[in-house]
Amino acid sequence: MTPLLLRDQKPIAIWLAACALLIIAMVMLGGYTRLSGSGLSITTWKPIHGSIPPLDDAQWLEEFDAYKASPQYQKVNMGMSLDEFKSIFWPEFLHRLLGRLIGMVFFIPLIIFSLRRSMTRSFTWRLVGIFALGGLQGLMGWLMVKSGLVDMPRVSHLRLAAHLGLALLIFSLILWALLDILQPGRTKAPPNSATSWYKFWLFLVAVQLLLGAFMAGLRGGLIYNTYPTMDGQWIPDGILSMSPIYINFIENIALVQFMHRTLALLVAGGFLFWWYSHKQYVKNRAQDSKILGRGCIGVALIIAVQFTLGVLTLLYQSPLMLALLHQIVAVVLLAYALMLLHIQLYPGKEAL
């Protein structure tokens, strides 16, 4: 691997790690905002002056009056008090404020390190691309909110999945950049079947994360609250009841939940099968064998926790804390899975 930094390795590593942690916090707060019903409380997008909350009674009443025109107030929260409005306003406001903070925390050091010529040109442009994705993420967040301000007080699950998917993509790219600079001088391993199958498994994890967003947007955790069957059926009736057929895969709650359940088993079983069938590959990685083996144990344990949380969330009809934990552990699983892939793609010299 070609060195990516010319100087300031430790400060840049700390900076990228801080950005990654802030994105995890952003995902957590975003999950709480959606699950608590707070996500439609701010009905306008103010990219600049929206970072200042209402400061007096007149401004609060103005914000509240704007909310009263929204479908959520008229169909769900009719008659709520100003204090009750404030309780749903603050999570959404803090979520947006944290998004702006992440942008500043990423952009300002990027400019400073660029002026100091601390990074290679290619690595600098790589980070500029990540920053551009951050801007797109902010726009996607507003488009998602806007979808719930028209007729139904519910955001589009497709836009919700796009919003979460972009956040996880940005997190993954920052984490990958961090791993690259923490392990300089490593050579990319030649292609092999073990890594190819692992990449396919990681693709299934990504699909499962997006299906989780579909479940949240469609409120799929409020039906079929039994396990392992779906209200006594292995394959519930009506999973292909919509027309045309492809609509079922994005709109039919029964089919979306069925796919989410099934893919959870494939993700769990698929990783264990990969680990078992390639255990000799793991052992033969010389100086990387211990960290690779421990990484496999870590991923397996996280999968077990995540699977258990998913079942409990379903059985108890998506209580806030369980659903939020389920989302957080999903991000942790993604991080561990990416680190395990990085070790495979860029082994130590003795492992080649």
C-alpha positions as CSV (number, residue, x, y, z in Angstrom):
1,M,0.0,0.0,0.0
2,T,1.5,3.4,-1.0
3,P,1.9,5.7,2.0
4,L,-0.9,8.2,2.0
5,L,0.5,10.8,4.5
6,L,3.5,13.0,4.3
7,R,3.3,14.1,7.9
8,D,0.9,14.5,10.9
9,Q,-0.1,10.8,11.0
10,K,-1.3,10.8,14.6
11,P,-3.4,14.0,14.4
12,I,-5.0,12.8,11.1
13,A,-5.8,9.4,12.6
14,I,-7.4,11.1,15.7
15,W,-9.4,13.4,13.4
16,L,-10.7,10.6,11.3
17,A,-11.5,8.5,14.3
18,A,-13.4,11.4,15.9
19,C,-15.4,11.9,12.6
20,A,-16.3,8.2,12.6
21,L,-17.5,8.3,16.2
22,L,-19.5,11.4,15.5
23,I,-21.3,9.6,12.7
24,I,-22.1,6.7,15.0
25,A,-23.6,9.2,17.4
26,M,-25.5,10.8,14.5
27,V,-27.0,7.4,13.5
28,M,-28.0,6.8,17.1
29,L,-29.6,10.2,17.5
30,G,-31.3,9.8,14.1
31,G,-32.7,6.5,15.1
32,Y,-34.0,7.9,18.3
33,T,-35.5,10.9,16.4
34,R,-37.4,8.6,14.0
35,L,-38.5,6.0,16.6
36,S,-39.7,8.6,19.1
37,G,-41.9,10.3,16.5
38,S,-39.8,13.5,16.6
39,G,-38.6,13.5,13.0
40,L,-41.3,15.7,11.5
41,S,-41.4,18.5,14.1
42,I,-39.3,21.0,12.0
43,T,-41.1,21.7,8.8
44,T,-38.5,23.9,7.0
45,W,-35.0,23.4,5.9
46,K,-32.7,26.2,7.0
47,P,-29.1,25.0,6.2
48,I,-27.5,28.2,7.7
49,H,-29.6,29.9,10.3
50,G,-31.4,26.7,11.2
51,S,-28.5,26.0,13.6
52,I,-30.1,28.5,16.1
53,P,-33.1,27.3,18.0
54,P,-36.1,29.5,18.9
55,L,-34.9,32.0,21.6
56,D,-38.1,33.5,22.8
57,D,-41.8,32.8,23.1
58,A,-42.6,34.5,19.8
59,Q,-40.1,32.3,17.9
60,W,-41.4,29.2,19.6
61,L,-45.0,30.0,18.7
62,E,-43.9,30.7,15.1
63,E,-42.2,27.3,14.9
64,F,-45.3,25.7,16.5
65,D,-47.7,27.3,14.1
66,A,-45.7,25.9,11.2
67,Y,-45.9,22.5,12.7
68,K,-49.6,22.8,13.2
69,A,-50.0,22.9,9.4
70,S,-48.2,19.5,9.0
71,P,-50.0,16.2,8.6
72,Q,-48.4,14.8,11.8
73,Y,-50.1,17.5,13.9
74,Q,-53.4,17.3,12.2
75,K,-53.7,13.5,12.1
76,V,-51.6,12.4,15.1
77,N,-50.8,15.2,17.6
78,M,-53.9,17.4,17.3
79,G,-54.3,19.5,20.5
80,M,-50.7,19.0,21.8
81,S,-49.4,21.8,24.0
82,L,-46.3,24.0,23.3
83,D,-44.3,22.1,25.9
84,E,-45.2,18.8,24.2
85,F,-44.1,20.2,20.9
86,K,-40.8,21.2,22.5
87,S,-40.2,17.6,23.6
88,I,-40.3,16.4,20.0
89,F,-38.6,19.5,18.5
90,W,-35.4,19.1,20.5
91,P,-34.3,15.6,19.2
92,E,-34.8,16.7,15.6
93,F,-33.0,20.0,16.2
94,L,-30.1,18.3,17.9
95,H,-29.9,15.7,15.0
96,R,-29.7,18.5,12.5
97,L,-27.2,20.5,14.6
98,L,-25.0,17.4,15.0
99,G,-25.0,17.0,11.2
100,R,-23.7,20.6,10.8
101,L,-21.1,20.0,13.5
102,I,-19.8,16.8,11.7
103,G,-19.5,18.9,8.5
104,M,-17.4,21.5,10.3
105,V,-15.3,18.9,12.2
106,F,-14.5,17.2,8.9
107,F,-14.1,20.3,6.6
108,I,-11.9,22.6,8.8
109,P,-9.1,20.1,9.5
110,L,-9.3,18.9,5.9
111,I,-8.4,22.5,4.8
112,I,-5.7,22.8,7.5
113,F,-4.0,19.4,6.6
114,S,-4.3,20.2,2.9
115,L,-2.6,23.6,3.4
116,R,0.1,21.9,5.5
117,R,0.6,19.3,2.7
118,S,0.2,16.6,5.2
119,M,-1.5,14.2,2.8
120,T,-0.9,13.0,-0.7
121,R,-3.0,14.6,-3.4
122,S,-4.9,11.4,-4.1
123,F,-5.7,10.9,-0.4
124,T,-6.8,14.6,-0.2
125,W,-9.2,14.2,-3.1
126,R,-10.5,11.0,-1.6
127,L,-11.5,12.9,1.5
128,V,-13.0,15.7,-0.5
129,G,-15.2,13.1,-2.1
130,I,-16.3,12.0,1.3
131,F,-17.1,15.6,2.2
132,A,-19.2,15.9,-0.9
133,L,-21.2,12.8,0.1
134,G,-21.8,14.5,3.4
135,G,-23.5,17.4,1.6
136,L,-25.6,15.0,-0.4
137,Q,-26.5,13.3,2.9
138,G,-27.8,16.6,4.3
139,L,-30.0,17.1,1.2
140,M,-31.2,13.5,1.4
141,G,-32.2,14.0,5.0
142,W,-34.4,17.0,4.1
143,L,-36.0,15.1,1.1
144,M,-36.8,12.3,3.5
145,V,-38.4,14.7,6.0
146,K,-40.3,16.5,3.2
147,S,-41.9,13.2,2.2
148,G,-43.7,13.1,5.5
149,L,-45.0,16.7,5.2
150,V,-47.4,16.1,2.3
151,D,-50.3,13.8,3.0
152,M,-49.3,11.1,5.4
153,P,-47.3,11.8,8.6
154,R,-44.7,9.2,7.8
155,V,-41.5,9.6,5.8
156,S,-40.9,7.5,2.7
157,H,-39.1,4.3,3.8
158,L,-37.2,4.4,0.5
159,R,-35.8,7.8,1.3
160,L,-35.2,6.7,4.9
161,A,-33.1,3.7,3.5
162,A,-31.2,6.1,1.2
163,H,-30.5,8.5,4.1
164,L,-29.3,5.7,6.4
165,G,-27.4,4.0,3.5
166,L,-25.5,7.3,2.8
167,A,-24.6,7.7,6.4
168,L,-23.3,4.2,6.6
169,L,-21.4,4.6,3.3
170,I,-19.7,7.8,4.6
171,F,-18.9,6.0,7.9
172,S,-17.4,3.1,6.0
173,L,-15.3,5.3,3.8
174,I,-13.9,7.2,6.8
175,L,-13.2,4.0,8.7
176,W,-11.4,2.5,5.6
177,A,-9.3,5.7,5.2
178,L,-8.4,5.4,8.9
179,L,-7.4,1.8,8.6
180,D,-5.3,2.6,5.5
181,I,-3.2,5.2,7.3
182,L,-2.8,3.1,10.5
183,Q,-1.3,0.2,8.5
184,P,1.1,1.9,6.0
185,G,3.5,-0.1,3.8
186,R,1.3,-3.2,3.5
187,T,0.9,-4.8,0.1
188,K,-2.5,-5.8,-1.3
189,A,-2.9,-9.6,-1.2
190,P,-3.5,-11.4,-4.4
191,P,-7.1,-12.4,-5.2
192,N,-8.3,-15.6,-3.4
193,S,-11.6,-17.4,-2.9
194,A,-11.8,-16.8,0.8
195,T,-11.7,-13.0,0.4
196,S,-14.1,-13.2,-2.5
197,W,-16.7,-15.1,-0.5
198,Y,-16.2,-12.8,2.5
199,K,-17.0,-9.8,0.2
200,F,-20.2,-11.5,-0.9
201,W,-21.1,-12.0,2.8
202,L,-20.4,-8.4,3.5
203,F,-22.7,-7.4,0.6
204,L,-25.5,-9.4,2.3
205,V,-24.8,-7.5,5.5
206,A,-25.2,-4.2,3.6
207,V,-28.5,-5.4,2.1
208,Q,-29.7,-6.5,5.6
209,L,-29.0,-3.0,6.9
210,L,-31.1,-1.4,4.2
211,L,-33.9,-3.9,4.8
212,G,-33.7,-2.8,8.5
213,A,-34.4,0.8,7.3
214,F,-37.4,-0.6,5.2
215,M,-38.7,-2.3,8.4
216,A,-38.4,1.0,10.4
217,G,-40.0,3.1,7.7
218,L,-42.9,0.6,7.1
219,R,-43.2,0.0,10.8
220,G,-42.8,-3.7,10.0
221,G,-41.9,-4.6,13.6
222,L,-45.5,-4.0,14.7
223,I,-46.9,-7.1,12.9
224,Y,-46.1,-10.8,12.9
225,N,-44.7,-10.6,16.4
226,T,-43.8,-14.2,16.8
227,Y,-40.6,-16.2,16.2
228,P,-39.6,-18.3,14.4
229,T,-42.9,-18.5,12.6
230,M,-44.9,-15.5,11.4
231,D,-48.1,-15.8,13.4
232,G,-47.9,-19.6,13.0
233,Q,-46.9,-19.6,9.4
234,W,-43.4,-20.2,8.0
235,I,-44.4,-18.2,4.9
236,P,-47.3,-15.8,5.6
237,D,-50.2,-15.4,3.2
238,G,-50.2,-12.3,1.0
239,I,-46.4,-11.8,0.6
240,L,-47.0,-11.4,-3.1
241,S,-50.4,-9.8,-3.0
242,M,-49.4,-6.5,-4.6
243,S,-49.3,-5.8,-8.3
244,P,-46.9,-5.5,-10.1
245,I,-45.0,-8.2,-8.4
246,Y,-41.8,-6.2,-7.9
247,I,-43.7,-3.7,-5.7
248,N,-44.0,-6.4,-3.1
249,F,-40.3,-6.3,-2.4
250,I,-40.4,-2.6,-1.4
251,E,-43.9,-2.0,-0.2
252,N,-45.4,-5.3,1.1
253,I,-44.7,-5.3,4.9
254,A,-45.1,-9.0,5.2
255,L,-42.6,-9.7,2.4
256,V,-40.1,-7.1,3.7
257,Q,-40.2,-8.7,7.2
258,F,-39.9,-12.2,5.7
259,M,-36.8,-11.1,3.8
260,H,-35.3,-9.4,6.9
261,R,-35.8,-12.5,9.0
262,T,-34.5,-14.8,6.3
263,L,-31.5,-12.7,5.5
264,A,-30.6,-12.5,9.2
265,L,-30.3,-16.3,9.2
266,L,-28.2,-16.2,6.0
267,V,-25.9,-13.5,7.5
268,A,-25.4,-15.5,10.7
269,G,-25.1,-18.9,9.1
270,G,-23.1,-17.6,6.2
271,F,-20.4,-16.1,8.4
272,L,-20.0,-19.2,10.5
273,F,-19.8,-21.3,7.4
274,W,-17.2,-19.0,5.9
275,W,-15.1,-19.1,9.1
276,Y,-15.3,-22.9,9.4
277,S,-14.6,-23.6,5.7
278,H,-11.7,-21.2,5.6
279,K,-10.2,-21.8,9.1
280,Q,-6.9,-23.0,7.6
281,Y,-6.8,-19.7,5.6
282,V,-7.2,-17.8,8.9
283,K,-4.5,-19.9,10.6
284,N,-2.0,-19.5,7.7
285,R,-1.9,-15.7,7.8
286,A,1.4,-15.7,9.9
287,Q,1.6,-12.4,11.8
288,D,-2.0,-11.6,11.1
289,S,-3.4,-15.0,12.3
290,K,-4.1,-13.9,15.9
291,I,-5.8,-10.6,15.0
292,L,-7.7,-12.3,12.2
293,G,-8.8,-15.1,14.5
294,R,-9.9,-12.7,17.2
295,G,-11.7,-10.6,14.6
296,C,-13.7,-13.6,13.5
297,I,-14.6,-14.3,17.2
298,G,-15.6,-10.7,17.6
299,V,-17.8,-10.7,14.5
300,A,-19.5,-14.0,15.5
301,L,-20.3,-12.6,19.0
302,I,-21.7,-9.4,17.6
303,I,-23.9,-11.3,15.1
304,A,-25.2,-13.4,18.0
305,V,-26.1,-10.2,20.0
306,Q,-27.6,-8.6,17.0
307,F,-29.7,-11.6,16.1
308,T,-31.0,-11.8,19.7
309,L,-31.8,-8.1,19.8
310,G,-33.7,-8.5,16.5
311,V,-35.9,-11.3,17.8
312,L,-36.6,-9.5,21.1
313,T,-37.4,-6.3,19.2
314,L,-39.9,-8.2,17.1
315,L,-41.5,-10.2,20.0
316,Y,-42.0,-7.0,22.1
317,Q,-43.3,-4.9,19.1
318,S,-40.3,-2.6,18.7
319,P,-40.0,-0.8,22.0
320,L,-37.8,2.3,21.7
321,M,-34.7,1.1,23.6
322,L,-34.6,-2.4,22.0
323,A,-35.0,-1.0,18.5
324,L,-32.3,1.6,19.1
325,L,-29.9,-1.0,20.5
326,H,-30.7,-3.2,17.4
327,Q,-29.7,-0.3,15.2
328,I,-26.5,0.6,17.1
329,V,-25.2,-3.0,17.1
330,A,-25.8,-3.1,13.4
331,V,-23.3,-0.2,12.9
332,V,-20.8,-2.0,15.3
333,L,-21.2,-5.2,13.2
334,L,-20.5,-3.2,10.0
335,A,-17.4,-1.7,11.5
336,Y,-15.9,-5.0,12.7
337,A,-16.8,-6.6,9.3
338,L,-14.9,-3.9,7.4
339,M,-11.9,-4.2,9.7
340,L,-11.8,-7.9,9.1
341,L,-11.9,-7.3,5.3
342,H,-9.1,-4.8,5.5
343,I,-6.9,-7.3,7.3
344,Q,-7.5,-9.8,4.6
345,L,-6.9,-7.4,1.7
346,Y,-3.7,-5.8,3.2
347,P,-1.9,-8.5,5.3
348,G,1.5,-8.1,6.9
349,K,4.4,-9.1,4.7
350,E,4.9,-12.4,6.5
351,A,1.3,-13.3,5.7
352,L,1.7,-13.0,1.9
